[in-house]
Amino acid sequence: MDLQLRDKRALITGSTSGIGAAIAKALAQEGAIVIVHGRKEEQANQMAEEIDANGGKAFVAVGDISTDEGARQVANKVLSSVGSVDILVNNAGIYEDRTWMDSDPKGWADIYNANVISMVRMIQLLVPHMKQLGWGRIIQIASGLAIQPFAARPDYQATKAATLNMTVSLAKELAQTGITVNTVSPGLIATEGAKRIFHQIALTKGWGSEWAEIEKHLVQEDWPNPSSRLGRPEEVANIIAYLASPLADYINGANIRVDGGGVGAIN
Ligand code: NAD
């Protein structure tokens, strides 16, 4: 299937590692021009070089999008490198294994800023340019925890619930502009960032330090799912490549779960 992504310009926030890196590689493989974004120049350059070496085309934009200044820096770099973006993937996010009583109000505000307002910043900076193109894709990464929360990590889960709400609102705001807005909600995905948290959980639960053993416990006890395993970043990236394509023109305001069936909901 030709996803018709050749020469579409795509900014993927937080794409030096994990799910974001997989998205950047998948889009580049489909012929898109990708802008790798991260906070550290060296890591972003490394990822861009890897994409170039595999026949793709990549630019780099560095900045902390949890600040207005950092987000402006990223948007300016993107606009000066490629003119505008056709595709914005709001992927960057942080998570910590905090409980209700050890996440203080400042912690809640900080993670809301990092995970939600960072998305808002990139939307406000880039959507005016997308509107001029008369076509665009905004894809936001939430989490299965947005609609099926646990007691733990309440501050993180709330940011992902906000993301779902924001997507639907923005899809309505951008009616008749040619821009669609969708959410992708991963389940447990074995990225290095997530594994760091899973190792912490394993310590408290006595699951040991071997990854294979930890994964087995996670699937049996923490996130049981009919697919009986954790997901891989590429499995999230594949659906994003499709949603980013012109073929997905009639998918708008949706939340697509990539969780092995772990969220027990009919939609
Ligand atoms: P990760 O930590 O491997 O990657 C996130 C990237 O975003 C990192 O490179 C980080 O440096 C970057 N980033 C974060 N805040 C940033 C900021 N303010 N400015 C610039 N860069 C920033 O994480 P991941 O596991 O790949 O997660 C990616 C997204 O998927 C996150 O939004 C996360 O909440 C979501 N998610 C992950 C999982 C999972 O199990 N891995 C599950 C559901 C949702």
Boltz pocket constraint, residues with backbone or C-beta under 6 A from the ligand:
constraints:
  - pocket:
      binder: B
      contacts: [[A, 13], [A, 14], [A, 15], [A, 16], [A, 17], [A, 18], [A, 19], [A, 20], [A, 37], [A, 38], [A, 39], [A, 63], [A, 64], [A, 65], [A, 66], [A, 67], [A, 90], [A, 91], [A, 92], [A, 93], [A, 94], [A, 95], [A, 114], [A, 118], [A, 141], [A, 142], [A, 143], [A, 144], [A, 185], [A, 186], [A, 187], [A, 188], [A, 189], [A, 190], [A, 191], [A, 192], [A, 193], [A, 194]]
      max_distance: 6.0
